[in-house]
Structures are given as C-alpha cells and as structure tokens.
Amino acid sequence: MLKAIFFDLDDTLLWDQKSVKDAFVATCKVAEERYGVDHEQLEEAVREEARKLYSSYEFYPFTQMIGINPFEGLWGNFLDEHDEFPKMKEMVPLYRKDAWTAGLKKLGVDDPDFGYELAERFPEERRKTPFVYEETFKTLDALKGNYRLLLLTNGSPDLQNTKLTITPELVPYFDKIVISGDFGRGKPDPSLFEHALSLMELEKEEVIMVGDNLMTDILGANRAGIQSVWINRHEKERNEVIPTYEIKHLEELFSIIEELK
C-alpha cells in the first residue's frame, strides 16, 4: 500500500534550469552593454569554460558522487564543513572568476576585473530568480495529509538549503528532507534511497519516487526496488533506464496514485 512519496527538488518541483538561464541572461547582458558582445554567445562560452574548469579540479569526482553540477559551482558557497566541501569553498571564488574571464576572452574581451565583476553578479541574479513550477503547490496541497512526503535531493547541504530558503513555502510540506551531501553519497546510489526509507520507517513497496532525471532519480529508485515516476516535461528521449511510470505534468501523479490503491 502506498504510504509516502519521495520527490526530487531541482527541475521537478523547483525550475532550476530556468533560474540558472535567467541569471545567465541578466549577467551576460551587462557584458553586452559594456563591450557589445552577444549575450547568448557569452553564456555559451562561459558554460563551456565552466564545465572544462570544473572537471579539472581534484574535488570533481566528489561533486559527481554527490551530484553538484558546474553551474551550481558558479553561485554556491559550499559552507559545509565535511568531506571535500572546505576545498570547494576555498576554490569557488577563483573558479567563478576564471570561468567568466575565460568566457569573455573567447569573445575577444580580455578584462579579468570585469570577469570578476560578472562572477560576483551571477550569484546575486540566481538568488533573485527562484522559480517553482505552477503545479507544484497544487500537487503538494492535494497530497499533504494523505501521504507522507520526503524531499530527496542531490547537492551541497548549504546550497540546497539556500534554494529552500529563497522558496520557503516548500519546506513545510515535507516530513523529511534528505540532501546527498549530508549522507555522503548521491542518487543513483541505492544506499541514499535506503537511508530515506529507514528515516521514514517504510518498506520500499510503500513508496514511489518522482523525479526528472533518468540517470539519478529513476535509476536510483529502480536499483533500490522503489517504483519510479519520471516527469518528462520537455519530451526528452528515453535511454536504457526504464521508469515504472512516465508523466509530463505533476498533476498526472494522481491517476497513478489511484491505480496503486
């Protein structure tokens, strides 16, 4: 019998990709005004340089295990005091500056001071633009009280809690919030899902996992023997990971829940 629903956070309940995109546009337009560079080309260049730089750091394997992407590095502070987080905290100010400076350079602008200015601007813009999908609250309102809810998110505790601080309405819906950086392993590691089950004192048959990422949310749930619901809003192609259910909109969850009754 279904007793609880586990939700992913980024791009399942919070529209993180849009927040990051809007922060890039706002920041890159500052460069367009200053130097006449095309803001879209600059965004592409900075994203590329950020990915390259990020994968060169010694803490990169840790970020992959916990599930922290290069663009989170462009605005997170990583004030967590365990594992590799202190190294990340030390490195990210330089990482931000280098990524933006290298992106500018690619478009023919050699100005490290301006690179630094944009690097500091981007986190401000990202904090200003938290987006929650329209259907998120409606869905959670209908579930709360009938099912126990757990938030299962990959990332740095400091950064994921920052996201929750700037969208404070989300937190009260959840009985528990599990962040991979606290646990020491990220989705798709089944041990994280087993940890969440034990916190809720539930069996795997009593839960479904809802998430947007086949390689983390769905693969991890599958490995832990939990039924999975892939929310595929943007008609992505499926890969070899097969969810139990696929939906395009959170409100389609209710017919699945009916079926599971």
MOLIN-V711798 format. One record per residue. N is the residue number from 1. RES is the residue in three letters. OMEGA is omega in whole degrees, 0 to 359 (999 if undefined). D_LAST is the distance of its C-alpha to the last C-alpha in Angstrom with 2 decimals. Layout:
# MOLIN-V711798
n=N res=RES omega=OMEGA d_last=D_LAST
n=N res=RES omega=OMEGA d_last=D_LAST
This chain:
# MOLIN-V711798
n=1 res=MET omega=182 d_last=6.71
n=2 res=LEU omega=180 d_last=7.04
n=3 res=LYS omega=186 d_last=10.12
n=4 res=ALA omega=177 d_last=12.41
n=5 res=ILE omega=175 d_last=13.52
n=6 res=PHE omega=178 d_last=16.94
n=7 res=PHE omega=165 d_last=19.09
n=8 res=ASP omega=181 d_last=22.40
n=9 res=LEU omega=189 d_last=25.17
n=10 res=ASP omega=178 d_last=27.87
n=11 res=ASP omega=169 d_last=27.19
n=12 res=THR omega=176 d_last=23.48
n=13 res=LEU omega=176 d_last=23.90
n=14 res=LEU omega=179 d_last=27.70
n=15 res=TRP omega=186 d_last=29.72
n=16 res=ASP omega=182 d_last=32.09
n=17 res=GLN omega=179 d_last=33.72
n=18 res=LYS omega=178 d_last=34.86
n=19 res=SER omega=180 d_last=36.22
n=20 res=VAL omega=180 d_last=38.18
n=21 res=LYS omega=181 d_last=39.39
n=22 res=ASP omega=178 d_last=40.63
n=23 res=ALA omega=176 d_last=42.37
n=24 res=PHE omega=182 d_last=44.09
n=25 res=VAL omega=181 d_last=45.25
n=26 res=ALA omega=183 d_last=46.64
n=27 res=THR omega=182 d_last=48.41
n=28 res=CYS omega=178 d_last=49.75
n=29 res=LYS omega=175 d_last=51.16
n=30 res=VAL omega=179 d_last=53.37
n=31 res=ALA omega=178 d_last=54.88
n=32 res=GLU omega=179 d_last=55.24
n=33 res=GLU omega=184 d_last=57.25
n=34 res=ARG omega=190 d_last=59.33
n=35 res=TYR omega=180 d_last=60.08
n=36 res=GLY omega=177 d_last=59.00
n=37 res=VAL omega=180 d_last=56.54
n=38 res=ASP omega=187 d_last=53.61
n=39 res=HIS omega=180 d_last=50.55
n=40 res=GLU omega=178 d_last=48.16
n=41 res=GLN omega=179 d_last=50.43
n=42 res=LEU omega=178 d_last=50.70
n=43 res=GLU omega=181 d_last=46.95
n=44 res=GLU omega=181 d_last=46.69
n=45 res=ALA omega=181 d_last=49.62
n=46 res=VAL omega=178 d_last=48.31
n=47 res=ARG omega=182 d_last=44.86
n=48 res=GLU omega=180 d_last=46.64
n=49 res=GLU omega=179 d_last=49.06
n=50 res=ALA omega=180 d_last=46.35
n=51 res=ARG omega=181 d_last=44.36
n=52 res=LYS omega=181 d_last=47.61
n=53 res=LEU omega=185 d_last=48.76
n=54 res=TYR omega=183 d_last=45.43
n=55 res=SER omega=180 d_last=45.20
n=56 res=SER omega=184 d_last=48.76
n=57 res=TYR omega=182 d_last=48.12
n=58 res=GLU omega=180 d_last=47.90
n=59 res=PHE omega=183 d_last=44.64
n=60 res=TYR omega=179 d_last=42.96
n=61 res=PRO omega=177 d_last=41.20
n=62 res=PHE omega=181 d_last=39.80
n=63 res=THR omega=178 d_last=38.48
n=64 res=GLN omega=181 d_last=36.77
n=65 res=MET omega=182 d_last=35.16
n=66 res=ILE omega=180 d_last=33.93
n=67 res=GLY omega=179 d_last=33.16
n=68 res=ILE omega=187 d_last=35.83
n=69 res=ASN omega=184 d_last=37.14
n=70 res=PRO omega=185 d_last=40.79
n=71 res=PHE omega=172 d_last=40.18
n=72 res=GLU omega=175 d_last=38.68
n=73 res=GLY omega=181 d_last=41.99
n=74 res=LEU omega=178 d_last=43.79
n=75 res=TRP omega=180 d_last=42.55
n=76 res=GLY omega=177 d_last=41.21
n=77 res=ASN omega=176 d_last=43.49
n=78 res=PHE omega=183 d_last=41.72
n=79 res=LEU omega=179 d_last=43.00
n=80 res=ASP omega=189 d_last=41.04
n=81 res=GLU omega=183 d_last=43.38
n=82 res=HIS omega=179 d_last=41.95
n=83 res=ASP omega=184 d_last=41.94
n=84 res=GLU omega=185 d_last=43.43
n=85 res=PHE omega=178 d_last=42.70
n=86 res=PRO omega=177 d_last=46.29
n=87 res=LYS omega=180 d_last=47.66
n=88 res=MET omega=181 d_last=45.39
n=89 res=LYS omega=181 d_last=46.42
n=90 res=GLU omega=189 d_last=50.02
n=91 res=MET omega=191 d_last=49.68
n=92 res=VAL omega=178 d_last=47.55
n=93 res=PRO omega=179 d_last=50.32
n=94 res=LEU omega=178 d_last=52.51
n=95 res=TYR omega=179 d_last=49.70
n=96 res=ARG omega=182 d_last=48.98
n=97 res=LYS omega=182 d_last=52.67
n=98 res=ASP omega=181 d_last=53.29
n=99 res=ALA omega=180 d_last=50.39
n=100 res=TRP omega=180 d_last=51.55
n=101 res=THR omega=180 d_last=55.21
n=102 res=ALA omega=177 d_last=54.63
n=103 res=GLY omega=177 d_last=52.65
n=104 res=LEU omega=183 d_last=55.54
n=105 res=LYS omega=179 d_last=58.04
n=106 res=LYS omega=180 d_last=56.37
n=107 res=LEU omega=174 d_last=57.17
n=108 res=GLY omega=179 d_last=60.74
n=109 res=VAL omega=180 d_last=60.46
n=110 res=ASP omega=185 d_last=61.80
n=111 res=ASP omega=183 d_last=61.17
n=112 res=PRO omega=179 d_last=59.50
n=113 res=ASP omega=178 d_last=59.94
n=114 res=PHE omega=175 d_last=57.99
n=115 res=GLY omega=179 d_last=55.39
n=116 res=TYR omega=181 d_last=55.01
n=117 res=GLU omega=179 d_last=54.77
n=118 res=LEU omega=180 d_last=51.93
n=119 res=ALA omega=179 d_last=50.19
n=120 res=GLU omega=180 d_last=50.21
n=121 res=ARG omega=185 d_last=49.26
n=122 res=PHE omega=179 d_last=46.05
n=123 res=PRO omega=178 d_last=44.20
n=124 res=GLU omega=181 d_last=45.22
n=125 res=GLU omega=181 d_last=43.88
n=126 res=ARG omega=180 d_last=40.56
n=127 res=ARG omega=182 d_last=40.14
n=128 res=LYS omega=190 d_last=40.96
n=129 res=THR omega=175 d_last=38.25
n=130 res=PRO omega=178 d_last=34.73
n=131 res=PHE omega=173 d_last=32.27
n=132 res=VAL omega=178 d_last=28.64
n=133 res=TYR omega=182 d_last=26.64
n=134 res=GLU omega=186 d_last=26.40
n=135 res=GLU omega=185 d_last=22.63
n=136 res=THR omega=186 d_last=22.22
n=137 res=PHE omega=178 d_last=22.75
n=138 res=LYS omega=181 d_last=20.81
n=139 res=THR omega=181 d_last=17.69
n=140 res=LEU omega=178 d_last=18.36
n=141 res=ASP omega=183 d_last=19.21
n=142 res=ALA omega=183 d_last=15.91
n=143 res=LEU omega=186 d_last=14.03
n=144 res=LYS omega=181 d_last=16.69
n=145 res=GLY omega=178 d_last=16.21
n=146 res=ASN omega=181 d_last=12.41
n=147 res=TYR omega=173 d_last=12.26
n=148 res=ARG omega=186 d_last=15.23
n=149 res=LEU omega=178 d_last=16.99
n=150 res=LEU omega=177 d_last=19.53
n=151 res=LEU omega=183 d_last=22.12
n=152 res=LEU omega=189 d_last=23.29
n=153 res=THR omega=173 d_last=26.49
n=154 res=ASN omega=171 d_last=29.42
n=155 res=GLY omega=177 d_last=32.88
n=156 res=SER omega=178 d_last=35.61
n=157 res=PRO omega=181 d_last=34.58
n=158 res=ASP omega=184 d_last=37.46
n=159 res=LEU omega=180 d_last=36.52
n=160 res=GLN omega=177 d_last=32.75
n=161 res=ASN omega=174 d_last=33.58
n=162 res=THR omega=179 d_last=36.12
n=163 res=LYS omega=181 d_last=33.49
n=164 res=LEU omega=178 d_last=31.40
n=165 res=THR omega=181 d_last=34.61
n=166 res=ILE omega=169 d_last=35.38
n=167 res=THR omega=190 d_last=31.90
n=168 res=PRO omega=183 d_last=31.54
n=169 res=GLU omega=185 d_last=28.84
n=170 res=LEU omega=191 d_last=26.20
n=171 res=VAL omega=185 d_last=26.80
n=172 res=PRO omega=180 d_last=25.62
n=173 res=TYR omega=193 d_last=21.99
n=174 res=PHE omega=175 d_last=21.73
n=175 res=ASP omega=179 d_last=21.60
n=176 res=LYS omega=174 d_last=23.38
n=177 res=ILE omega=182 d_last=25.32
n=178 res=VAL omega=181 d_last=26.22
n=179 res=ILE omega=187 d_last=29.15
n=180 res=SER omega=181 d_last=30.28
n=181 res=GLY omega=174 d_last=33.94
n=182 res=ASP omega=186 d_last=33.42
n=183 res=PHE omega=179 d_last=31.83
n=184 res=GLY omega=173 d_last=34.39
n=185 res=ARG omega=183 d_last=32.22
n=186 res=GLY omega=170 d_last=30.13
n=187 res=LYS omega=15 d_last=27.19
n=188 res=PRO omega=181 d_last=26.91
n=189 res=ASP omega=184 d_last=28.14
n=190 res=PRO omega=182 d_last=25.28
n=191 res=SER omega=178 d_last=27.02
n=192 res=LEU omega=179 d_last=26.15
n=193 res=PHE omega=179 d_last=22.38
n=194 res=GLU omega=176 d_last=23.00
n=195 res=HIS omega=179 d_last=25.02
n=196 res=ALA omega=178 d_last=22.24
n=197 res=LEU omega=183 d_last=19.84
n=198 res=SER omega=176 d_last=22.67
n=199 res=LEU omega=182 d_last=23.42
n=200 res=MET omega=183 d_last=19.96
n=201 res=GLU omega=182 d_last=20.08
n=202 res=LEU omega=173 d_last=16.80
n=203 res=GLU omega=183 d_last=16.08
n=204 res=LYS omega=180 d_last=15.52
n=205 res=GLU omega=185 d_last=12.20
n=206 res=GLU omega=190 d_last=10.89
n=207 res=VAL omega=163 d_last=12.07
n=208 res=ILE omega=180 d_last=12.41
n=209 res=MET omega=180 d_last=15.94
n=210 res=VAL omega=179 d_last=17.07
n=211 res=GLY omega=185 d_last=20.73
n=212 res=ASP omega=189 d_last=23.51
n=213 res=ASN omega=181 d_last=25.52
n=214 res=LEU omega=188 d_last=24.99
n=215 res=MET omega=179 d_last=27.65
n=216 res=THR omega=184 d_last=26.44
n=217 res=ASP omega=188 d_last=22.82
n=218 res=ILE omega=179 d_last=21.36
n=219 res=LEU omega=181 d_last=23.91
n=220 res=GLY omega=178 d_last=23.56
n=221 res=ALA omega=179 d_last=19.79
n=222 res=ASN omega=181 d_last=20.24
n=223 res=ARG omega=181 d_last=23.10
n=224 res=ALA omega=179 d_last=21.22
n=225 res=GLY omega=180 d_last=18.40
n=226 res=ILE omega=178 d_last=15.84
n=227 res=GLN omega=187 d_last=13.68
n=228 res=SER omega=176 d_last=15.64
n=229 res=VAL omega=179 d_last=15.64
n=230 res=TRP omega=175 d_last=19.24
n=231 res=ILE omega=186 d_last=20.41
n=232 res=ASN omega=185 d_last=23.42
n=233 res=ARG omega=190 d_last=25.18
n=234 res=HIS omega=177 d_last=28.53
n=235 res=GLU omega=176 d_last=27.84
n=236 res=LYS omega=175 d_last=28.91
n=237 res=GLU omega=174 d_last=29.49
n=238 res=ARG omega=172 d_last=27.13
n=239 res=ASN omega=183 d_last=28.93
n=240 res=GLU omega=179 d_last=28.29
n=241 res=VAL omega=185 d_last=25.20
n=242 res=ILE omega=176 d_last=22.07
n=243 res=PRO omega=174 d_last=18.89
n=244 res=THR omega=180 d_last=15.47
n=245 res=TYR omega=174 d_last=15.06
n=246 res=GLU omega=178 d_last=17.87
n=247 res=ILE omega=178 d_last=18.14
n=248 res=LYS omega=189 d_last=21.32
n=249 res=HIS omega=183 d_last=20.30
n=250 res=LEU omega=184 d_last=18.14
n=251 res=GLU omega=175 d_last=16.70
n=252 res=GLU omega=179 d_last=15.10
n=253 res=LEU omega=187 d_last=12.60
n=254 res=PHE omega=179 d_last=10.69
n=255 res=SER omega=176 d_last=9.98
n=256 res=ILE omega=180 d_last=8.76
n=257 res=ILE omega=176 d_last=6.36
n=258 res=GLU omega=181 d_last=5.25
n=259 res=GLU omega=183 d_last=5.46
n=260 res=LEU omega=177 d_last=3.81
n=261 res=LYS omega=999 d_last=0.00
